Amino acid sequence: MTSGATGMVACPEPLAAEIGAGILARGGNAVDAGVATAFAQTVANPMMASLGGCGHLLVYRADTAAVELIQASPMSGSRAVPGAYEPVASGAIPGVVGSGRRVAGDRNLRTHAASVIPTLVRGLEEVHRRSGTMPWAALLEPSIALARDGLVVTPYLYETWDPFLPHPMGVQPSEKIEAEPGARAIFMPEGRLLRVGERLVQRDLARTLERVARDGARVFYDGEIGEQIGRDFEAHGGLFTTDDLRDAAATLGTPTSARYRDCTFVTDAPPGLGVILLLIMQVLEGIDVRSLGWNSPAYLDVVARTMQWALAEAAGVLTAGSPNGAAALLDPARVASVRDRVKRGEFSAASGAAPAREGTTHLAIVDRARNAVSWVHSSGSGSGVVTPGLGFVHNDHMIMFDPHPGRLASLAPRTVPVHGGGPVIILRSGRPWMAIGSPAGALKTTALTQVLLAVLEFGLPLQAAISSPRIHTQHESRTVMVESNFPSGLARALGRLGHRVVVSDYRARVSAVMLSPDGDLVGGADPRGGGGLEWI
């Protein structure tokens, strides 16, 4: 939609978007609203985006005309040494970053051993310290009230623990909840999982947020909360320690950028996946996709094969613990080679991994001064573990490591794995034109590709571009996934072009705010998510 708005918030959680817009209305800037929105998302989407998660925070600062990247990256603990898990033979898990492997007891998906060091709270405090204007405590007040008073379970929220919804990671979130007493107290207060229309009340989380509001991130890492978490994980086989928590840091990173026509795309640094979007767009810049017609069989064929080639290239370049993959992946010779293969009609070879529905959330905000933020933060699908008295589910990000030694994503202590990330800010003439992103690992990369092409090449309105049917393809050669409402005629046409078409309701959930040519703010929120969009 287009409006005369002076500020706008888009994210998958409507209650969080409302809270963020409220901060803008009180005079806060985009970073203030982002902090408030992110904390609200930990209340409104507690399995996929908890205080026990991690994040990547892109900020365009109008005063410096520069994009900053705050990295609160997932990092394994000091006990995450080779041999910490027992791999199960032939136990590949369909992981969205292509590195998941099944281990005995699913310990990298559930139990204390599934969690990396939680860094989100540190990241939110750091971005607020650098660019916020309102008092820290004031930004947490709405989330404290939301957790204490409760919220109605929506269909979107219920999906995050629906026991009847197949979960391709191999362990249902409902199983994790049922196995952990702390999670049962939150999500099964009457002995069964909360249902749509019932109320989710999180009083322990409210008290934890009150302590963070009063004492800042220090209490979460160096103080009482950190000690509680550390003791809990050390006593129950966790792979990070109290010392790991004390050392947890949010760092100022170097964003990765690339040109596409008159736009500069800015995203996070490897081993996050944002660079793959840049590779896809640079390949497609040299192909006349506009002449193929939007969402025609020929267009979808070219886009599918480009996305698959790019993801396959990345699988051989991005390495756990290394921020250096961008230059290699975006090398002009590599871009040209991929483009030539796409133009020749070639399909990439299979590389053994399939996509999955992943947790995570995203927010996009632009304020009156045209500061812009695009933030991705995640606790995956949640491990189910709740430290007694704290009220939040810890992450399951250890699934992003390969338990086998000697591989690009192999398990190692205090190492950042190949992971989702991928927030995007797009500049035109050095100024923000769009803040956009999505949950869902590699799924977000292919979703953002299609949304951005629809807007940039075919002139679709932003909301229409986000809502339109999409495809996904990753590492399985010639396989294209389509949503259940995808036009059957198009699916058959893709089949005739050599693709194996599979129906899969994956859930990338795109949120975006852009500036129209006349300077108005335009927002889009994915109907596949909760569709949160608010403005002032």
C-alpha positions as CSV (number, residue, x, y, z in Angstrom):
1,M,0.0,0.0,0.0
2,T,1.0,3.6,-0.5
3,S,0.3,6.3,2.0
4,G,1.3,9.8,3.2
5,A,2.9,8.1,6.2
6,T,6.0,9.6,7.9
7,G,7.1,6.2,9.3
8,M,6.3,2.6,8.6
9,V,7.0,-0.8,10.2
10,A,6.6,-4.2,8.4
11,C,7.1,-7.6,9.9
12,P,5.3,-11.0,10.2
13,E,3.8,-10.2,13.6
14,P,1.0,-7.6,13.7
15,L,1.3,-6.9,17.4
16,A,5.0,-6.2,17.1
17,A,4.4,-3.9,14.1
18,E,1.9,-2.0,16.2
19,I,4.4,-1.6,19.0
20,G,7.1,-0.4,16.7
21,A,4.8,2.1,15.1
22,G,3.9,3.3,18.5
23,I,7.5,4.1,19.2
24,L,7.7,6.1,15.9
25,A,4.6,8.0,17.0
26,R,6.3,9.0,20.3
27,G,9.2,10.5,18.4
28,G,11.6,7.5,18.2
29,N,13.7,6.8,15.2
30,A,13.9,3.7,13.1
31,V,16.4,2.1,15.5
32,D,14.3,2.8,18.5
33,A,11.3,1.3,16.8
34,G,13.4,-1.6,15.6
35,V,14.5,-2.4,19.2
36,A,10.9,-2.2,20.5
37,T,9.6,-4.3,17.5
38,A,12.3,-7.0,18.0
39,F,11.6,-7.4,21.7
40,A,7.9,-7.6,20.9
41,Q,8.6,-10.3,18.3
42,T,10.2,-12.4,21.1
43,V,6.9,-12.3,22.9
44,A,4.6,-12.6,19.9
45,N,6.6,-15.3,18.1
46,P,8.4,-17.1,21.0
47,M,9.4,-20.4,19.3
48,M,11.1,-18.8,16.3
49,A,12.4,-15.5,17.7
50,S,13.2,-15.6,21.4
51,L,15.6,-13.8,23.7
52,G,17.7,-16.9,23.3
53,G,18.4,-16.2,19.6
54,C,20.8,-14.3,17.4
55,G,20.5,-11.5,14.8
56,H,21.9,-9.5,11.9
57,L,21.0,-5.8,12.1
58,L,21.4,-3.5,9.1
59,V,21.0,0.3,9.7
60,Y,21.0,3.1,7.2
61,R,21.9,6.3,9.1
62,A,20.6,9.4,7.4
63,D,23.1,11.6,9.3
64,T,26.1,9.8,7.8
65,A,24.5,8.5,4.6
66,A,26.0,5.1,5.4
67,V,24.8,1.5,6.1
68,E,26.1,-0.1,9.3
69,L,26.0,-3.8,10.1
70,I,25.7,-5.0,13.7
71,Q,26.4,-8.7,13.9
72,A,25.0,-10.7,16.8
73,S,25.8,-13.9,15.0
74,P,25.2,-17.4,16.1
75,M,28.4,-18.8,17.6
76,S,29.0,-22.3,19.0
77,G,30.2,-22.6,22.6
78,S,33.6,-23.7,23.8
79,R,32.3,-27.3,24.4
80,A,31.2,-27.7,20.8
81,V,34.3,-29.8,19.9
82,P,34.5,-32.5,17.3
83,G,32.9,-35.6,18.6
84,A,30.4,-33.7,20.7
85,Y,27.7,-35.4,18.7
86,E,27.4,-38.9,17.4
87,P,26.4,-38.8,13.7
88,V,23.8,-41.2,12.5
89,A,24.8,-43.0,9.4
90,S,23.0,-41.8,6.3
91,G,21.2,-39.4,8.5
92,A,20.9,-36.3,6.3
93,I,18.4,-33.7,7.6
94,P,16.9,-31.4,4.9
95,G,18.5,-28.2,6.2
96,V,17.9,-24.9,4.6
97,V,21.6,-24.1,4.6
98,G,22.6,-27.5,3.3
99,S,24.7,-28.5,6.4
100,G,22.2,-30.2,8.7
101,R,23.0,-33.9,9.6
102,R,21.1,-36.1,12.0
103,V,22.9,-37.1,15.2
104,A,22.0,-39.6,17.9
105,G,19.1,-38.4,20.1
106,D,18.6,-35.4,17.8
107,R,20.8,-33.5,20.3
108,N,21.5,-30.7,17.7
109,L,17.8,-30.0,17.4
110,R,16.5,-30.5,21.0
111,T,18.0,-30.6,24.5
112,H,20.6,-28.1,25.9
113,A,23.1,-29.4,23.3
114,A,21.1,-27.8,20.4
115,S,21.9,-24.2,21.3
116,V,24.6,-21.8,20.3
117,I,25.5,-18.8,22.5
118,P,22.5,-16.4,22.5
119,T,23.6,-13.0,21.2
120,L,20.4,-11.1,20.3
121,V,20.1,-9.0,23.5
122,R,23.7,-7.9,23.1
123,G,23.1,-6.9,19.5
124,L,20.0,-4.9,20.3
125,E,21.8,-3.0,23.1
126,E,24.7,-2.3,20.8
127,V,22.6,-1.0,17.9
128,H,20.6,1.2,20.4
129,R,23.9,2.5,21.9
130,R,25.1,3.5,18.5
131,S,21.9,4.9,16.9
132,G,19.0,5.0,19.3
133,T,17.5,8.1,20.8
134,M,14.9,7.0,23.3
135,P,15.6,5.5,26.8
136,W,16.4,1.8,26.6
137,A,13.8,0.9,29.3
138,A,11.0,2.7,27.4
139,L,11.5,0.5,24.4
140,L,10.9,-2.7,26.4
141,E,7.8,-1.4,28.3
142,P,5.3,-2.5,25.6
143,S,6.8,-6.0,25.3
144,I,6.7,-6.4,29.1
145,A,3.0,-5.6,29.2
146,L,2.3,-7.9,26.2
147,A,4.1,-10.8,27.9
148,R,2.4,-10.2,31.2
149,D,-1.1,-9.6,30.0
150,G,-1.0,-12.2,27.2
151,L,-1.9,-12.4,23.5
152,V,-4.4,-14.3,21.5
153,V,-2.9,-17.3,19.6
154,T,-3.3,-16.6,15.9
155,P,-3.2,-19.2,13.1
156,Y,0.3,-18.0,12.2
157,L,1.5,-18.4,15.8
158,Y,-0.2,-21.8,16.1
159,E,1.7,-23.1,13.1
160,T,5.0,-22.8,15.0
161,W,3.9,-25.7,17.3
162,D,1.1,-27.3,15.3
163,P,1.6,-31.1,16.0
164,F,-0.2,-32.0,12.7
165,L,2.0,-29.8,10.5
166,P,4.9,-31.8,9.0
167,H,8.2,-30.4,10.0
168,P,11.0,-31.3,7.6
169,M,13.8,-30.9,10.1
170,G,12.7,-34.2,11.5
171,V,11.6,-33.2,15.0
172,Q,8.2,-31.5,15.5
173,P,8.3,-28.3,17.7
174,S,5.4,-29.8,19.6
175,E,7.6,-32.8,20.5
176,K,10.2,-30.4,21.9
177,I,7.6,-28.6,23.9
178,E,6.1,-31.7,25.3
179,A,9.6,-33.0,26.4
180,E,10.6,-29.9,28.4
181,P,8.8,-28.9,31.6
182,G,9.6,-25.2,31.2
183,A,8.1,-25.2,27.7
184,R,5.1,-27.2,28.8
185,A,4.3,-24.5,31.4
186,I,4.3,-21.8,28.7
187,F,2.6,-23.6,25.8
188,M,0.6,-26.3,27.6
189,P,-0.8,-24.6,30.7
190,E,-3.8,-26.9,30.8
191,G,-2.0,-30.1,29.8
192,R,-2.4,-29.7,26.1
193,L,-1.0,-27.3,23.4
194,L,-2.7,-23.9,23.2
195,R,-5.1,-23.6,20.3
196,V,-6.1,-20.8,18.0
197,G,-8.1,-18.2,19.9
198,E,-6.7,-19.1,23.3
199,R,-4.5,-16.8,25.3
200,L,-0.7,-17.2,25.6
201,V,0.5,-15.6,28.9
202,Q,4.3,-15.4,29.6
203,R,4.7,-13.9,33.1
204,D,8.2,-15.3,33.5
205,L,9.3,-13.7,30.3
206,A,7.8,-10.4,31.4
207,R,9.9,-10.6,34.6
208,T,13.0,-11.4,32.5
209,L,12.3,-8.4,30.2
210,E,11.9,-6.2,33.3
211,R,15.3,-7.1,34.4
212,V,16.8,-6.5,31.0
213,A,15.0,-3.1,30.8
214,R,16.4,-2.1,34.2
215,D,19.9,-3.4,33.9
216,G,20.6,-3.7,30.2
217,A,22.3,-6.6,28.4
218,R,24.8,-6.8,31.3
219,V,22.4,-8.8,33.4
220,F,21.8,-11.2,30.6
221,Y,25.4,-12.0,30.0
222,D,27.5,-10.9,33.1
223,G,24.8,-10.8,35.7
224,E,22.1,-12.9,37.4
225,I,20.3,-14.0,34.2
226,G,23.6,-15.1,32.6
227,E,24.5,-17.1,35.7
228,Q,21.2,-18.8,35.6
229,I,21.6,-19.7,32.0
230,G,25.2,-20.8,32.4
231,R,24.5,-23.1,35.4
232,D,21.5,-24.6,33.6
233,F,23.5,-25.4,30.4
234,E,26.6,-26.6,32.2
235,A,24.5,-29.0,34.3
236,H,22.6,-30.4,31.4
237,G,25.1,-31.1,28.7
238,G,24.9,-27.7,26.9
239,L,27.8,-26.8,24.6
240,F,28.3,-23.2,25.9
241,T,29.3,-22.1,29.4
242,T,29.0,-19.2,31.7
243,D,32.3,-17.9,30.4
244,D,31.1,-18.1,26.8
245,L,28.1,-16.0,27.8
246,R,30.3,-13.4,29.5
247,D,32.4,-13.2,26.3
248,A,29.4,-13.0,23.9
249,A,29.8,-9.9,21.7
250,A,27.9,-8.0,19.1
251,T,30.4,-6.6,16.5
252,L,30.4,-3.9,13.9
253,G,30.8,-5.8,10.7
254,T,31.4,-4.8,7.1
255,P,28.3,-5.1,4.9
256,T,28.5,-6.8,1.6
257,S,27.2,-4.9,-1.4
258,A,26.7,-5.2,-5.2
259,R,25.1,-3.3,-8.0
260,Y,22.0,-4.2,-9.9
261,R,21.1,-1.6,-12.6
262,D,20.8,1.7,-10.7
263,C,20.5,0.1,-7.3
264,T,23.1,-0.9,-4.7
265,F,22.1,-3.9,-2.7
266,V,23.5,-4.0,0.8
267,T,23.4,-7.1,3.0
268,D,25.3,-8.9,5.7
269,A,28.7,-10.6,5.4
270,P,29.4,-14.3,5.0
271,P,28.9,-16.9,6.4
272,G,25.4,-15.4,6.3
273,L,23.4,-16.1,3.1
274,G,22.8,-12.6,2.0
275,V,25.6,-12.7,-0.6
276,I,23.8,-15.4,-2.5
277,L,21.0,-12.9,-3.4
278,L,23.7,-10.6,-4.7
279,L,25.1,-13.4,-6.9
280,I,21.6,-14.2,-8.3
281,M,20.9,-10.6,-9.1
282,Q,24.2,-10.0,-10.8
283,V,23.8,-13.1,-13.0
284,L,20.2,-12.0,-14.0
285,E,21.3,-8.4,-14.7
286,G,23.0,-9.8,-17.9
287,I,19.8,-11.7,-19.0
288,D,16.8,-9.9,-20.6
289,V,14.3,-11.4,-18.2
290,R,11.8,-8.6,-19.0
291,S,11.4,-9.9,-22.5
292,L,10.3,-13.3,-21.1
293,G,7.2,-12.0,-19.4
294,W,6.6,-12.0,-15.6
295,N,6.0,-15.5,-14.2
296,S,5.9,-17.0,-17.7
297,P,7.2,-20.6,-18.0
298,A,10.4,-19.3,-19.8
299,Y,10.9,-16.6,-17.1
300,L,10.5,-19.1,-14.2
301,D,12.8,-21.6,-15.9
302,V,15.6,-19.0,-16.1
303,V,15.0,-17.7,-12.6
304,A,14.9,-21.3,-11.2
305,R,18.1,-22.4,-12.8
306,T,19.9,-19.2,-11.8
307,M,18.8,-19.6,-8.2
308,Q,19.9,-23.3,-8.2
309,W,23.3,-22.5,-9.7
310,A,23.9,-19.7,-7.3
311,L,23.0,-21.9,-4.2
312,A,25.2,-24.7,-5.5
313,E,28.1,-22.3,-6.0
314,A,27.6,-21.0,-2.5
315,A,27.6,-24.5,-1.1
316,G,31.2,-24.9,-2.3
317,V,32.4,-21.5,-1.1
318,L,30.8,-20.4,2.2
319,T,32.6,-21.8,5.1
320,A,31.8,-22.0,8.8
321,G,33.8,-19.3,10.7
322,S,34.9,-17.5,7.6
323,P,33.7,-14.0,6.5
324,N,35.7,-14.1,3.3
325,G,33.4,-15.9,0.9
326,A,31.8,-12.7,-0.7
327,A,34.7,-11.8,-3.0
328,A,35.0,-15.4,-4.3
329,L,31.3,-15.8,-4.8
330,L,30.9,-12.4,-6.6
331,D,34.0,-12.7,-8.7
332,P,33.1,-11.4,-12.2
333,A,34.4,-14.6,-13.8
334,R,32.2,-16.7,-11.6
335,V,29.2,-14.5,-12.3
336,A,29.8,-14.7,-16.1
337,S,30.3,-18.5,-15.9
338,V,27.0,-19.0,-14.1
339,R,25.2,-16.7,-16.5
340,D,26.6,-18.6,-19.5
341,R,25.4,-21.9,-18.1
342,V,22.0,-20.5,-17.5
343,K,21.8,-19.1,-21.0
344,R,22.8,-22.5,-22.4
345,G,19.9,-24.1,-20.5
346,E,22.1,-26.1,-18.2
347,F,20.9,-27.4,-14.8
348,S,23.2,-27.5,-11.8
349,A,24.3,-30.9,-10.5
350,A,22.7,-32.3,-7.3
351,S,24.5,-31.6,-4.1
352,G,22.4,-33.6,-1.7
353,A,20.4,-31.2,0.4
354,A,16.8,-30.1,0.3
355,P,15.1,-27.0,1.7
356,A,13.1,-27.0,4.9
357,R,10.8,-24.7,6.7
358,E,12.9,-22.7,9.1
359,G,12.1,-20.4,12.0
360,T,13.3,-16.8,12.3
361,T,11.6,-13.4,11.9
362,H,12.4,-10.1,10.2
363,L,11.5,-6.5,10.5
364,A,11.8,-3.5,8.1
365,I,11.3,0.1,9.2
366,V,11.8,3.6,7.7
367,D,11.3,6.7,9.8
368,R,10.5,10.4,9.2
369,A,14.2,11.3,8.7
370,R,14.5,8.3,6.3
371,N,16.7,6.3,8.5
372,A,16.0,2.7,7.6
373,V,16.6,-0.7,9.3
374,S,16.3,-4.3,8.0
375,W,16.9,-6.8,10.8
376,V,16.7,-10.6,10.8
377,H,16.8,-12.4,14.2
378,S,16.2,-16.0,15.0
379,S,16.0,-18.9,17.5
380,G,15.4,-21.3,14.6
381,S,12.5,-23.5,15.5
382,G,13.4,-23.5,19.2
383,S,15.1,-26.3,21.1
384,G,12.2,-26.6,23.6
385,V,14.6,-25.8,26.5
386,V,13.5,-23.1,28.9
387,T,15.9,-22.2,31.7
388,P,13.8,-22.3,34.9
389,G,12.2,-19.0,35.7
390,L,13.3,-17.1,32.6
391,G,10.3,-17.8,30.3
392,F,11.9,-18.1,26.9
393,V,12.9,-21.0,24.6
394,H,16.5,-21.3,23.7
395,N,17.6,-21.7,20.0
396,D,18.4,-24.8,18.0
397,H,21.1,-23.3,15.8
398,M,23.6,-26.1,16.4
399,I,21.8,-27.9,13.5
400,M,23.7,-25.6,11.2
401,F,27.0,-27.4,11.9
402,D,28.0,-30.6,10.2
403,P,28.9,-33.2,12.9
404,H,31.3,-34.9,10.6
405,P,34.9,-33.6,10.6
406,G,36.8,-32.1,7.6
407,R,33.8,-30.4,5.9
408,L,33.1,-26.8,5.2
409,A,30.5,-26.6,8.0
410,S,32.1,-28.9,10.5
411,L,31.6,-28.6,14.2
412,A,34.2,-26.4,16.0
413,P,34.2,-24.4,19.2
414,R,33.4,-20.6,19.2
415,T,32.7,-20.7,15.5
416,V,30.0,-18.9,13.4
417,P,28.3,-21.4,11.2
418,V,26.9,-20.9,7.7
419,H,23.5,-19.5,8.5
420,G,20.5,-17.6,7.3
421,G,20.9,-13.9,8.1
422,G,20.4,-11.9,4.9
423,P,18.7,-8.6,5.7
424,V,18.8,-6.2,2.8
425,I,18.7,-2.5,2.3
426,I,18.7,-1.2,-1.3
427,L,20.0,2.2,-2.1
428,R,19.4,4.5,-5.1
429,S,21.6,7.5,-5.5
430,G,23.1,6.7,-2.1
431,R,19.8,6.9,-0.3
432,P,17.5,4.2,1.0
433,W,14.9,2.9,-1.6
434,M,13.8,-0.3,0.2
435,A,14.4,-2.2,3.4
436,I,13.4,-5.8,2.8
437,G,14.0,-9.3,4.2
438,S,12.3,-12.5,5.3
439,P,12.7,-15.5,7.6
440,A,13.5,-19.0,6.3
441,G,17.2,-19.5,5.4
442,A,17.8,-20.2,1.7
443,L,14.1,-20.0,1.1
444,K,14.3,-16.2,1.8
445,T,16.9,-15.8,-0.8
446,T,14.7,-17.2,-3.6
447,A,11.7,-15.4,-2.3
448,L,13.5,-12.0,-2.2
449,T,14.8,-12.6,-5.7
450,Q,11.3,-13.0,-7.1
451,V,9.8,-10.1,-5.2
452,L,12.6,-7.8,-6.3
453,L,12.5,-8.8,-9.9
454,A,8.7,-8.3,-10.0
455,V,9.1,-4.7,-8.7
456,L,12.3,-3.7,-10.5
457,E,11.8,-5.4,-13.9
458,F,8.0,-5.6,-14.2
459,G,6.7,-2.7,-12.1
460,L,4.4,-4.7,-9.9
461,P,3.2,-2.9,-6.8
462,L,5.2,-4.0,-3.7
463,Q,2.3,-5.8,-2.0
464,A,1.3,-7.6,-5.2
465,A,4.9,-8.7,-5.7
466,I,5.1,-10.1,-2.2
467,S,1.7,-11.9,-2.4
468,S,2.2,-13.5,-5.8
469,P,2.9,-17.2,-6.2
470,R,6.5,-18.2,-5.9
471,I,8.8,-21.0,-6.6
472,H,11.9,-22.4,-4.7
473,T,14.8,-24.5,-5.9
474,Q,18.0,-25.3,-4.1
475,H,20.4,-28.2,-4.2
476,E,18.4,-31.0,-5.8
477,S,19.0,-30.9,-9.5
478,R,16.0,-30.0,-11.8
479,T,13.6,-29.9,-8.8
480,V,11.4,-26.9,-8.4
481,M,9.1,-26.5,-5.4
482,V,5.8,-24.7,-5.8
483,E,3.2,-23.6,-3.3
484,S,-0.1,-25.5,-3.2
485,N,-1.9,-22.6,-4.8
486,F,0.6,-22.3,-7.7
487,P,-1.2,-22.3,-11.1
488,S,-1.3,-25.9,-12.3
489,G,-0.8,-24.9,-16.0
490,L,2.5,-23.1,-15.1
491,A,3.6,-26.2,-13.1
492,R,3.0,-28.4,-16.1
493,A,4.8,-26.0,-18.4
494,L,7.9,-26.1,-16.1
495,G,7.7,-29.9,-16.2
496,R,7.9,-29.7,-20.0
497,L,11.0,-27.6,-19.7
498,G,12.8,-30.3,-17.7
499,H,11.9,-29.5,-14.1
500,R,10.6,-31.9,-11.6
501,V,7.8,-29.9,-9.9
502,V,7.1,-30.7,-6.2
503,V,4.3,-29.1,-4.1
504,S,5.7,-27.8,-0.9
505,D,4.2,-25.0,1.2
506,Y,7.5,-23.5,2.4
507,R,7.1,-20.3,4.2
508,A,9.5,-17.5,3.3
509,R,7.6,-14.5,4.7
510,V,8.7,-11.2,3.1
511,S,8.3,-7.9,4.8
512,A,9.4,-4.6,3.1
513,V,9.1,-0.8,3.2
514,M,10.1,1.2,0.2
515,L,10.0,4.8,-1.0
516,S,7.8,5.5,-4.1
517,P,9.1,7.9,-6.8
518,D,7.1,10.8,-5.1
519,G,8.6,10.1,-1.7
520,D,5.7,8.3,-0.1
521,L,6.3,5.2,2.0
522,V,5.0,1.9,0.6
523,G,4.8,-1.2,2.7
524,G,4.3,-4.9,2.0
525,A,3.7,-7.7,4.4
526,D,3.5,-11.4,3.3
527,P,0.1,-13.1,3.7
528,R,2.1,-16.3,4.3
529,G,3.0,-14.8,7.7
530,G,0.9,-12.7,10.0
531,G,1.0,-9.7,7.7
532,G,2.1,-7.0,10.2
533,L,2.1,-3.6,8.6
534,E,1.7,-0.3,10.6
535,W,2.4,3.4,9.8
536,I,2.1,6.8,11.3
